[in-house]
Amino acid sequence: MRQKNNFNILFISRAYPPVVGGIENQNYELSQWLPQITPTTTIANAHGKKFLPFFLLRLFTTLPFTAKKYDVILLGDGVLGIVSWWIKLFHKNTKVVCITHGLDLTYKNNFYQKWWVQKFIPTCDKLIAVGNQTIIEGVKRGINKDQFVFIPNGVDPQKFIHDDIQKDAIFDVIDKRYHNKKILLTFGRLARRKGVAWFIHNVLPQLPEDIIYIVAGNGPDKQNIENAIKETATQKHVLMMGYVEDANRDKIFAGADIFIQPNITVDGDMEGFGISVIEAGVSGLPVLASELEGLKDAITNNQNGILVETENATDWQEKVTMVLSDDFDKIAFGKNAQKYIIENLGWEKIAKMYYDILQNI
């Protein structure tokens, strides 16, 4: 893409690299791809949550004077909904659009629900939801459905397609004693909704002995997962890796047999989209994911992954076994998934969808 007009966007992100996370990655990609279409200025907080009050103070003191310079202001997530409310106090006609993720609307805090969900976020002219379940949750809370539009998350294929990395490269990262094992992989932040502990409790003990389950990432559910491993005596079948750098991630993706995301329903928390499943899919890995919340938007069944009934241990056991069988062509399935994601979820296409919505506000 190349810059081809003078429609000016101000993109504000309160969650940005080097901080690691799904919103951070999405906001970074938008800050890189939108300028290839139209002039885009990015203001980002790259210092994490502890710096957020200072970042908001900066915005509150500067935006009343600078907001009118832009055709539209795009906010990176719902926490910045208060910025829309602030701008509208000074510039009622300035167009503000906010990306909304599931937790932006479902976060269980009465103060947040009263002020952000009921007052601040609805001041935006348009809400871009990363998943259709996010729209449903917003409507439940009194936000007009017409205020929402759905745009899926995207992926930069070049960051995940590495045909030069061989399958055995995984043993640069994990012990070679796993050489003859079938490898399941979950990669990402360890939140309870991801269902890792549930999978270890309910599915892993029913799978063949030659399976190793790699859990890569950190997060608040780590202790719960470790307890599940002890309670099921599956220490020999689960490899907790913690945070994994991108280079090692690519080697693990190359060597794993299936990527799984066995999400479960958690009150007050939800999967807005599920970026990890399309990152794994575009790398060529077969993906199994719960048919739940934003994962239903990320996965088109039998195209770029296989949907599994959430919290149904039998369905999970049967589909894992099916994909690991000799009758299932994992390479062909992975190639087809890769092609589907490039054509439908590549950032070049997703950024254009953002531009079209922003220009038509």
N, C-alpha and C positions, 0 to 999 in steps of 0.2 A: 504494500500500500504506500501511497505517497500523499502528502498534504495537498488538498485540492480546493480549499475554500477558506473563508475568514470568519467562520462561526467560532466564537471564543468560549472555551470551557474553563472553569476553575474547578479542579478536582481536589477535594479535601479528604485526607486519610488520617485517622487517628491510630491506625494499626498498620505498620509498615516494616519491611525488613530493615535491619538484620534480625528483628524479632521474628520468631518462627511461628507460623500458624496459617490456617486456611484463609482467613480474611486478609492477613498480611500478604499472602501470595497473590490473591485475587486483586487486591488494590495495587500491588506492584505491577502486575501485568496490564491492568487498565492504564496506569500511568505511562507505560511504554508503548501501548498499541494505539490509544486514542490520539496522541500527537502525530501519528502517521496518517491520520485522516483529516484532522483539523487542529488549529492552534489550541493547545491545552497546557495550562499552568497547574502544577501540582504543589500543594502544601501538605507536608506529611510529618507526623510524629513518629520518629524512628527510635524512640527511647523507651517504649513500653508504657504500661499502665501508670507507673509511678510519676511519669512526666505529664500525664493527661491534664491535670488541673492547669499547669502552666501553658500547655498547648491551647486549651480553651480560652484562657485569659488573653493569649496572643490574638486569637480569632476575634474575640469580643471587642478588642481595642482597635483592630485594623479593618475588619469587614464593613463597618458602617461607612467607611471612607472609600473602600476599594470595590465593593460588591457590584456597583453599577458599571464597572469596566467590562463585565462579562455578560455574554448572552444567557448563560445558564450556569448554575453552581451544582456540582454533583458531590454528594456526601457519601463516603465509603461504607458506612453502616449506620444502624439506627441509633447508636449511642450519640451520634452527632445530630440527632433530631433537634436538640436544643439550639444548635447553630441556625437551623432554618427559622425557628421561632424568633431568635434574636435579629436575624437579617430582616424578617418581615416587619419588625417594629420600626425599622428605619426606611426600608425600601419595599413597600407592599407589592409592587409589581415585578420585583426581581424573581426570576424563575429558579426554584430550588427543587432538585430531585435527589432522592435518598435510596441507596441500595439497602434492602432489608433481608436479613438472614433470620432463620427461625427463632433463635434465642433473643433477637432484638424485640420480639413481640411476646414471647412466652416466659421471659425471665421472671421467676417467682419472688418478687419483692413489691410490696404494696406501694411504696413511695415511687418506684420506677414505673409501675403500672399506671398510677394516678397521673404522674407528670409526663413521662416520656411517651407512653402508649396512648394516653387519652388526650394529651395537650400538645406536646412538642412535635412528635412524628407526623400527626395529621396536618400540620401547617405546610408540609411539602406539597408541591404541585403534582408530583407523581412519585410513586413508590415502585422501584424495580425489585421485584421479589426473585430470589435465586431458586425458589421452588414453589410449586403450586400449593403445598401444604402451608407454606408461609402466608399465602393469600387467605386460605381458609382460617388460619389462626387470627389474622388481622380483622377479618369480617366478624369473627366471634366477639372481638373486642370493640366493635362499633365503628371500625374504619370502613368507609365506602368502598365496595368492591371495584368500582370504576376508577378509583385512585391507583389501583395496582396494575402492573403489567409484569409478565413473567419473562425473564431472560435467564437461561441456564448459565452456570459457570463454564469457564473455558479452560483449555490447556494449550500450552505451546509444545507441539509435537517434537520439535527439534531437541527439547530438553530431556525427552524420555525415549526416543528411538535411537538405539545404539547397536546397530547390527554387527559392529566390530567386537562387542563383548560376548564372549563365549559362555555357555551354560556353566561350565566348571569354574568360572571366575568367582562364583559365590563362595568357594572354599578359600579364597583370599580373606574372607570376612568371617566365616564360621568354620568350625573344626571339621577336618577331613573324615572323621569317624561317621559323619552323616552322609557319606558318599552314596550309599545305596538306599537312602530313605526318600519317600515322597514328601515334598515340602509344601506346607500350607503357610500363607503369609498374611498377617495384618500389619498395616503400616500407618502410623498417624498418632494423633493425640489420644491418650488413654482416658476417655470419659466413659462413665457407666453405660450411657446409651449405645456405645459401640458394641456392646454385647460380648466382649472377649471372655469375661468371667463366666457368663451364661454358657458360652460355647464350650469352655473347658469343663464345666460341671455336667452339661447335658448331652454333648455330642462327641467330644474327643474320646471318652472312654468306650464309645461304641464303634470307633473306627479301627482299621487294621493296625497291627503293631508296628508296621514299617513307616509310620507317619510321624513327622516332626512338624510342630507348629511354631513358627517364628513370630514373635510379637515384638515389633520395632516401634519405639516411641516412648514418651513419658507422659504423665498426666495424673490427675487426681484419683483415678481408679486403680493405680498400680498395686497398692496394698491388697485391695479386694481380689485382684487377679492372682497375686502370689498366694493368698489364702485358698483360692480355688484350686491352684496347683497342688498344694499340700493336702487338701481335703480329698482330692481325687487320686492322689499318689501318681501324678502324671509328670513328675520331675524329669523323667527321661524322654518325654515327648514334647515338652515346651521349652523354647529357648527365648528368654527375655533379653532383648538386646539394648534397651534404652534408646537414647537419641542416636540416630545414624546419619552421617553426612551424605551429601548427594552422590558422591563418587561410589561409596559403598552401597547406597540405595540402589543404584543402577546395576551393580553386580548381584545384589539379592533379587531384584526383579528378574534378571536374566536367568537365575538358577532356580527360582521357585516354580512349583507346578500349578498352584492355584492361589489367587488373591481372594481372601474372604473378608466380608464386612457383615457380621451377624448381628446387626443392630436390634435392640429391644426397645419397647416403649418405656419411657421414664417421664413421670409427671413433672412438668415445668421445664423440660429439656427436649430438644428435638434436633434432628439432622436437617439443616437447611437445604443442603444439596448432596454433599459427599464427594468432594474433589478427588480424594484418594482413589476412588474406583475408576475414574476416567484416566488418571495418571497411570495406574496399573494397566488399564485396558489399552492405552495407546502405546505402552511399552511392549505389548504383545502377550500379556498374561491373560489367561481365562479368569473371569471375575464371577464370583458368587456373592450376592448381596441380598439382604432382607428386603422384602417388598413392603417398604415402610417409608413414609414421609418423603424427604427430598431425594432419597435413593431411587424412588420411582421415576424421578425426572432425570437423574443421572444415567440410569440403565434402561435401555430399550430391550426388553426381554428377547434373548436369542440373537440379538444384533451385536451389542458391545458387552454383553454379560448375561448372566442367568439370575432371575429373581427367585428367591426362596421365601416360603411363608415364614414370617417372623415368629420366633419362639416355638417353632415346630421342629423338635429334635429329629423326628423321623424323616421329615422332608430334607433337612440339612444333611443327615447321614446318607440318605439315598443319592442326593445330588453331588455331594463330594465324592462318593464312591463311583458314581457314573462318570464324572469328569476324569477321575484317576484311572479308569479302566482302559485297557488296550483298544477297546472299540471306539473310544472318543478321540478324535483328532485334535489335540490341544493346539498344535501349531497352526492348522488351518483356521480353527476358531479364533485364535489370537490375531492372525493376520486380517481376518474379516472385521474383527472388533477394531483393530487399529485403523483400518480404512474408514469405517463408519465414524469413528471419533474425529479423524482428520477432516472429514467432509462436513460434519455437523456440529462439532464442539471445539474446533480450532479457534484460537484467539482472533485470528484475522476475521473470521465470520462473526464471532461474538462481539467484538469491538464495533463492527459495522452496525450491529443490532442496537447497541447502546447509542451510537451516533444518530441513527434514524429516530429513536425515541426522543432523545434530547433536542434534536432540531425541530421536532414537531410539537413540542410543548406549547 
